[in-house]
Amino acid sequence: MTYIYAPSDSAFPNNAMPGTSWHRLQCLQMLDGASAGLVAPYHYVVETDVLAEHENDLNAWYTQEHLPGLASVTGTARAARYLDPAGFPRYYACYDLASLETLGSPAWLAVRGTAWSARVRPAFRNTRRTLFRRG
């Protein structure tokens, strides 16, 4: 799997890598984190689909509670959500982290452990979590 982050007006040549198709993700939400401005050597990505009947709840949860909550955790430099309207998976949440310990911190786990989180997560499908370390 390869991720390429580029400004929305960047052109991706279809012939750059034969057999590869490019998916331009639509940014749904981007927030500076509590540790904005710090070097963030870790990039954590959560990819998921959601059952159609729970899509509105998922988007409300991410917009109102989950993304702002995780952005407010010390160690989070930036939090963002993306949509691939025609792709698989459809939803991506990306977090730039100043410290690996952020993921297991009490504040991070508290945001992940809300009642709304418990209601939404069972509707996730094809979820994959990947942690990248920038060189």
Secondary structure as GFF3:
##gff-version 3
##sequence-region A 1 135
A	DSSP	beta_strand	26	32	.	.	.	ID=ss1
A	DSSP	beta_strand	42	50	.	.	.	ID=ss2
A	DSSP	three_ten_helix	52	54	.	.	.	ID=ss3
A	DSSP	alpha_helix	55	61	.	.	.	ID=ss4
A	DSSP	pi_helix	62	66	.	.	.	ID=ss5
A	DSSP	alpha_helix	67	71	.	.	.	ID=ss6
A	DSSP	beta_strand	76	83	.	.	.	ID=ss7
A	DSSP	beta_strand	91	97	.	.	.	ID=ss8
A	DSSP	three_ten_helix	100	104	.	.	.	ID=ss9
A	DSSP	alpha_helix	106	112	.	.	.	ID=ss10
A	DSSP	alpha_helix	115	120	.	.	.	ID=ss11
A	DSSP	three_ten_helix	121	123	.	.	.	ID=ss12
A	DSSP	beta_strand	124	133	.	.	.	ID=ss13
###
